[in-house]
Amino acid sequence: MLLLAVDQSTRFGSLAVLADDQPMAAISWDGQNPARRDLSVFLPHLMNAIGFSLDKIELFCVGLGPGCFSGLRMSLASFQAMALPTSRPVIGVPSCEALAWEIGLATGKRRVAVAGDARRGRLWVAVYEAHNTSATPLLNPCLVVPEALAGRVAGIADMLVSPHGEAFLSLAKRNVRDLPLISAEHGPTAESVGVLGYYRFKSGPPKDPPRPIYMHPPTSMPAPRRE
């Protein structure tokens, strides 16, 4: 099975083509400029590199976040548009899960907490246990205040990783003192999203369409009324 995977949950984006669970080719970029999140700029280079056309792709895998709003929406909308004409499946994989799986296998510390800046004075955090072809959630993505981060991951994580780089880790270090901390500023790779998406698809076609993981309601929504 040929599959195309993407992740744009951080400022760094990536695309990858895989044959089953084996990466064939990948491309990455710095998407700090919103114009650089347009996949049509990078996809032709990737397909030319492997000598295949897009109609050969049988499965689309997309990173769902948490992370950059515009990157998540553009990735998912693009993949759904490409899959629609021939009803090819689209699988969503939480980007934090892909990063935890990637770091867990690389370091041997299988229980990995992933945390990031959720803004509005909050952090988001999730914990996964990495296996060879999957990652089991021990704590689904949730919001915490910085001071509560250590308490949420205590006893269930062996390390903490963040896609937000050293600036974020300096904040985490003040609140989490007992876990090794790793900066993964480039975020999860499309290859990891693709591998996990492939095995997720093998276990059964998706029942529901993928949705980005948003930690806050849109700012355009009215604030909840106080009773």
ChimeraX attribute file (.defattr): number of C-alpha atoms within 10 A of each C-alpha:
attribute: neighborCount
match mode: 1-to-1
recipient: residues
	/A:1	11
	/A:2	19
	/A:3	25
	/A:4	29
	/A:5	31
	/A:6	32
	/A:7	32
	/A:8	35
	/A:9	31
	/A:10	24
	/A:11	21
	/A:12	21
	/A:13	25
	/A:14	26
	/A:15	25
	/A:16	25
	/A:17	27
	/A:18	22
	/A:19	17
	/A:20	17
	/A:21	19
	/A:22	14
	/A:23	19
	/A:24	16
	/A:25	16
	/A:26	22
	/A:27	18
	/A:28	18
	/A:29	15
	/A:30	15
	/A:31	17
	/A:32	12
	/A:33	8
	/A:34	11
	/A:35	9
	/A:36	17
	/A:37	23
	/A:38	14
	/A:39	19
	/A:40	10
	/A:41	11
	/A:42	16
	/A:43	18
	/A:44	13
	/A:45	13
	/A:46	20
	/A:47	17
	/A:48	10
	/A:49	13
	/A:50	12
	/A:51	9
	/A:52	14
	/A:53	11
	/A:54	15
	/A:55	10
	/A:56	11
	/A:57	18
	/A:58	17
	/A:59	22
	/A:60	24
	/A:61	33
	/A:62	32
	/A:63	34
	/A:64	31
	/A:65	27
	/A:66	26
	/A:67	27
	/A:68	16
	/A:69	16
	/A:70	12
	/A:71	25
	/A:72	26
	/A:73	15
	/A:74	15
	/A:75	25
	/A:76	25
	/A:77	12
	/A:78	14
	/A:79	22
	/A:80	20
	/A:81	11
	/A:82	17
	/A:83	19
	/A:84	11
	/A:85	8
	/A:86	9
	/A:87	11
	/A:88	15
	/A:89	17
	/A:90	26
	/A:91	27
	/A:92	26
	/A:93	25
	/A:94	25
	/A:95	30
	/A:96	32
	/A:97	32
	/A:98	30
	/A:99	27
	/A:100	31
	/A:101	28
	/A:102	22
	/A:103	23
	/A:104	24
	/A:105	17
	/A:106	10
	/A:107	10
	/A:108	11
	/A:109	17
	/A:110	21
	/A:111	27
	/A:112	32
	/A:113	30
	/A:114	27
	/A:115	26
	/A:116	22
	/A:117	18
	/A:118	20
	/A:119	10
	/A:120	8
	/A:121	10
	/A:122	19
	/A:123	21
	/A:124	21
	/A:125	25
	/A:126	24
	/A:127	29
	/A:128	27
	/A:129	23
	/A:130	24
	/A:131	14
	/A:132	10
	/A:133	15
	/A:134	18
	/A:135	22
	/A:136	15
	/A:137	17
	/A:138	16
	/A:139	16
	/A:140	15
	/A:141	22
	/A:142	17
	/A:143	20
	/A:144	18
	/A:145	12
	/A:146	17
	/A:147	15
	/A:148	14
	/A:149	19
	/A:150	19
	/A:151	11
	/A:152	17
	/A:153	23
	/A:154	13
	/A:155	9
	/A:156	15
	/A:157	22
	/A:158	20
	/A:159	23
	/A:160	27
	/A:161	28
	/A:162	25
	/A:163	25
	/A:164	19
	/A:165	16
	/A:166	15
	/A:167	9
	/A:168	17
	/A:169	21
	/A:170	11
	/A:171	12
	/A:172	22
	/A:173	15
	/A:174	11
	/A:175	15
	/A:176	21
	/A:177	10
	/A:178	12
	/A:179	16
	/A:180	13
	/A:181	20
	/A:182	16
	/A:183	16
	/A:184	16
	/A:185	16
	/A:186	21
	/A:187	25
	/A:188	30
	/A:189	26
	/A:190	29
	/A:191	28
	/A:192	27
	/A:193	31
	/A:194	34
	/A:195	24
	/A:196	24
	/A:197	30
	/A:198	26
	/A:199	14
	/A:200	18
	/A:201	17
	/A:202	11
	/A:203	9
	/A:204	8
	/A:205	11
	/A:206	14
	/A:207	6
	/A:208	9
	/A:209	10
	/A:210	18
	/A:211	17
	/A:212	22
	/A:213	18
	/A:214	17
	/A:215	17
	/A:216	11
	/A:217	9
	/A:218	8
	/A:219	7
	/A:220	6
	/A:221	7
	/A:222	8
	/A:223	8
	/A:224	6
	/A:225	5
	/A:226	4
	/A:227	3
